[in-house]
Amino acid sequence: MKKKLFLSIVLLSITANIFLLYIRYRKKTLDKKLKVEMSHSFNRQDIYALFPIDSNSIVFLGDSQTEFFDLPEFFNNKNIINRGIARDRTSQILDRLNQITKGHPKKIFLQVGINDLSLNKEANINSTISVEKSFANIKQILNQIHQESPSTKIYYQNTFPFSYVIDEVKELNNKTASLCKENKIIFIDLFTDFLEENSLKHEYDCGDGLHLNGKGYSKWRDIIKKYVEE
C-alpha cells in the first residue's frame, strides 16, 4: 500500500514537472514570437513613415495578404502605396490609421480581419464574440477614415477563405457587406472567387491554406483593377 502511494506521488510529481516545463517552454516560445512580430510591425511602420501619403495616393491597407502584394509590379502606378503589415489585427490598423488619414489619400483599399478570427479561435474565444469584436473594429476603421479624411474614397475588400475559421469568415463577410451597403461604401467580394469547398482554392494557395501565390495575386489584381483605375 505504501509502495503504491509512493509510486503515485512520484508519478504525480513527474507529471507536474513535465507540465511546468511545457508551460515555461510555451511562454518562451510565445514571448519570442511576440517579440519578432512586434519588431516586424515597428520596422514596417518606421519605413512607411519615411514615405508620406498625399492626396494623390492610392493606399492598400491591411495585413500580410496586403504586405505581400507586389503592387508596383502588378499595377505600374507610382501613386499606389502599400501599407500592409503581416499579422496585423483590426485593433492594430486602428492604432496606425492616423498615419494614413492625415495625408488625405485619394483612395483606400482595406482588407483585414483574418488574424482577429484566427487568433481568437486559438485563444478559445467564442466565435460569435470573435466576429462581433472584429466587425466593431472594422466599422470604427471605416468611420474614422470618413471623419478624418472625408474626401477619401473607400473600397472595402472582404476576407479571404481560410478553412480554420471558415464559418467566422462567412459571418464577418455578411456583416461587412450589409454595413457597406448601408453606408454606400464600395464592397469588393474577394471571398467568392477564391472559395473552393470551404477553403482557399488550391490554384491560388501558396501552400499554407491562407496566403496567395502568384496566380492568386494576379486574380486579386484582375478583380480590383477597374476600381484602382477609375
C-alpha positions as CSV (number, residue, x, y, z in Angstrom):
1,M,0.0,0.0,0.0
2,K,2.8,2.4,1.0
3,K,4.7,1.4,-2.1
4,K,1.7,2.2,-4.4
5,L,1.2,5.5,-2.6
6,F,4.9,6.4,-3.1
7,L,4.7,5.5,-6.8
8,S,1.6,7.6,-7.2
9,I,3.3,10.6,-5.6
10,V,6.4,10.1,-7.8
11,L,4.3,9.8,-10.9
12,L,2.3,12.9,-9.9
13,S,5.5,14.8,-9.3
14,I,6.9,13.9,-12.6
15,T,3.7,14.8,-14.4
16,A,3.6,18.2,-12.6
17,N,7.2,18.9,-13.5
18,I,6.6,18.0,-17.2
19,F,3.6,20.3,-17.2
20,L,5.6,23.2,-15.7
21,L,8.4,22.6,-18.2
22,Y,5.9,22.7,-21.0
23,I,4.4,26.0,-19.7
24,R,7.8,27.6,-19.5
25,Y,8.7,26.4,-23.0
26,R,5.3,27.6,-24.3
27,K,5.8,31.0,-22.7
28,K,9.3,31.4,-24.0
29,T,8.1,30.4,-27.5
30,L,5.2,32.8,-27.4
31,D,7.4,35.6,-26.0
32,K,9.9,35.1,-28.8
33,K,7.0,35.0,-31.4
34,L,5.5,38.2,-30.0
35,K,9.0,39.9,-30.0
36,V,9.5,39.0,-33.6
37,E,6.0,40.1,-34.6
38,M,6.3,43.5,-32.8
39,S,9.8,44.0,-34.2
40,H,8.4,43.5,-37.7
41,S,5.5,45.8,-37.1
42,F,7.6,48.6,-35.7
43,N,10.1,48.3,-38.5
44,R,7.4,48.4,-41.2
45,Q,5.8,51.5,-39.6
46,D,9.2,53.2,-39.4
47,I,9.8,52.6,-43.1
48,Y,6.3,53.7,-44.1
49,A,6.8,56.9,-42.1
50,L,9.6,57.8,-44.5
51,F,7.2,58.0,-47.4
52,P,4.4,60.4,-46.6
53,I,0.9,59.9,-48.1
54,D,-0.7,62.7,-50.1
55,S,-3.9,63.4,-51.9
56,N,-2.9,61.5,-55.0
57,S,-2.1,58.3,-53.0
58,I,-4.0,55.1,-53.5
59,V,-3.4,53.2,-50.3
60,F,-3.7,49.5,-49.7
61,L,-4.2,48.9,-46.0
62,G,-4.2,45.5,-44.3
63,D,-2.2,42.5,-43.0
64,S,0.2,40.0,-44.6
65,Q,-2.1,39.5,-47.7
66,T,-1.6,43.1,-48.5
67,E,2.0,43.4,-47.4
68,F,3.0,40.5,-49.8
69,F,1.1,42.1,-52.7
70,D,3.7,43.4,-55.1
71,L,1.6,46.4,-56.1
72,P,4.2,48.3,-58.2
73,E,4.8,45.3,-60.4
74,F,1.1,44.4,-60.7
75,F,-0.2,47.9,-61.4
76,N,2.8,50.0,-62.5
77,N,1.3,53.0,-60.8
78,K,3.5,55.3,-58.8
79,N,0.6,56.6,-56.7
80,I,-0.2,53.2,-55.3
81,I,1.2,52.8,-51.7
82,N,1.4,49.5,-49.8
83,R,0.6,49.9,-46.1
84,G,0.1,46.2,-45.2
85,I,1.8,44.7,-42.1
86,A,1.9,40.9,-41.6
87,R,-0.2,39.6,-38.7
88,D,-1.9,43.0,-38.1
89,R,-5.3,42.8,-36.5
90,T,-8.1,45.3,-36.8
91,S,-7.0,46.9,-33.5
92,Q,-3.5,47.5,-34.8
93,I,-4.9,49.0,-38.0
94,L,-6.8,51.4,-35.8
95,D,-3.6,52.3,-33.9
96,R,-1.8,53.3,-37.0
97,L,-4.7,54.7,-39.1
98,N,-4.0,58.3,-38.4
99,Q,-0.6,58.0,-40.1
100,I,-2.6,57.3,-43.3
101,T,-5.6,59.5,-43.0
102,K,-3.6,62.7,-42.2
103,G,-2.3,62.5,-45.8
104,H,-5.9,62.6,-47.1
105,P,-5.3,59.9,-49.8
106,K,-7.4,59.7,-52.9
107,K,-8.4,56.1,-52.2
108,I,-8.0,53.4,-49.5
109,F,-8.4,49.7,-50.3
110,L,-8.9,48.0,-46.9
111,Q,-8.6,44.2,-46.4
112,V,-8.3,42.9,-42.9
113,G,-9.9,40.5,-40.3
114,I,-8.5,37.1,-40.7
115,N,-5.9,37.5,-38.0
116,D,-8.6,38.6,-35.5
117,L,-10.6,35.5,-36.2
118,S,-7.7,33.0,-36.2
119,L,-6.0,34.3,-33.1
120,N,-9.4,34.5,-31.2
121,K,-10.0,30.8,-32.1
122,E,-6.6,29.9,-30.8
123,A,-7.5,31.7,-27.6
124,N,-10.8,29.8,-27.4
125,I,-12.9,32.9,-27.7
126,N,-16.5,32.3,-28.6
127,S,-16.9,32.6,-32.4
128,T,-19.8,35.0,-32.1
129,I,-17.9,37.3,-29.8
130,S,-14.8,37.0,-32.1
131,V,-16.8,38.1,-35.2
132,E,-18.5,40.9,-33.3
133,K,-15.2,42.3,-32.0
134,S,-13.7,42.2,-35.4
135,F,-16.7,43.7,-37.0
136,A,-16.9,46.5,-34.4
137,N,-13.3,47.5,-35.2
138,I,-13.8,47.4,-38.9
139,K,-16.8,49.6,-38.5
140,Q,-14.7,52.0,-36.4
141,I,-11.9,52.0,-39.1
142,L,-14.3,52.9,-41.8
143,N,-15.9,55.6,-39.7
144,Q,-12.5,57.1,-38.7
145,I,-11.4,57.2,-42.4
146,H,-14.6,59.1,-43.2
147,Q,-14.2,61.5,-40.3
148,E,-10.5,62.2,-40.7
149,S,-10.4,62.2,-44.5
150,P,-13.9,62.7,-45.9
151,S,-12.5,63.2,-49.5
152,T,-11.0,59.7,-49.5
153,K,-12.9,57.1,-51.5
154,I,-13.1,53.8,-49.5
155,Y,-13.0,50.3,-51.0
156,Y,-13.7,47.5,-48.6
157,Q,-12.4,44.1,-49.7
158,N,-13.9,41.2,-47.8
159,T,-11.9,38.5,-46.0
160,F,-10.3,35.6,-48.0
161,P,-11.4,32.0,-47.3
162,F,-9.5,30.1,-44.6
163,S,-10.8,26.7,-43.6
164,Y,-9.6,27.1,-40.0
165,V,-12.2,29.8,-39.4
166,I,-14.4,29.5,-42.4
167,D,-17.7,29.9,-40.6
168,E,-16.5,33.0,-38.8
169,V,-15.2,34.4,-42.1
170,K,-18.6,33.9,-43.8
171,E,-20.4,35.6,-40.9
172,L,-18.0,38.6,-40.9
173,N,-18.3,39.0,-44.6
174,N,-22.1,39.0,-44.4
175,K,-22.0,41.7,-41.7
176,T,-19.5,43.9,-43.6
177,A,-21.4,43.6,-46.8
178,S,-24.5,44.9,-45.1
179,L,-22.5,47.7,-43.4
180,C,-21.0,48.8,-46.7
181,K,-24.4,48.8,-48.4
182,E,-25.9,50.9,-45.6
183,N,-23.1,53.4,-45.8
184,K,-22.6,53.4,-49.6
185,I,-19.1,52.1,-49.3
186,I,-17.8,50.1,-52.3
187,F,-17.8,46.5,-51.3
188,I,-15.4,44.2,-53.2
189,D,-16.2,40.5,-52.9
190,L,-12.9,38.6,-52.9
191,F,-14.2,35.6,-50.9
192,T,-16.4,34.1,-53.6
193,D,-13.8,33.9,-56.4
194,F,-11.2,32.4,-54.0
195,L,-13.5,29.9,-52.4
196,E,-13.4,26.1,-53.0
197,E,-15.2,23.7,-50.7
198,N,-14.8,26.0,-47.6
199,S,-11.1,26.5,-48.3
200,L,-8.9,28.8,-50.4
201,K,-8.8,27.5,-53.9
202,H,-5.8,25.2,-54.4
203,E,-4.7,27.1,-57.6
204,Y,-4.4,30.3,-55.6
205,D,-2.9,28.8,-52.4
206,C,0.8,29.3,-51.7
207,G,0.8,26.1,-49.6
208,D,-0.5,27.1,-46.2
209,G,-4.2,27.4,-46.9
210,L,-4.3,31.1,-46.3
211,H,-1.7,33.1,-48.3
212,L,-1.8,33.6,-52.0
213,N,0.6,32.5,-54.7
214,G,1.4,34.5,-57.8
215,K,-1.7,33.3,-59.6
216,G,-3.7,34.3,-56.6
217,Y,-2.3,37.8,-56.6
218,S,-2.9,38.1,-60.3
219,K,-6.6,37.1,-59.7
220,W,-6.8,39.8,-57.0
221,R,-5.4,42.4,-59.3
222,D,-7.9,41.5,-62.0
223,I,-10.8,41.8,-59.6
224,I,-9.9,45.3,-58.4
225,K,-8.2,46.7,-61.4
226,K,-11.2,48.7,-62.6
227,Y,-11.6,50.3,-59.1
228,V,-7.9,51.2,-59.0
229,E,-8.1,52.9,-62.4
230,E,-11.5,54.6,-62.2
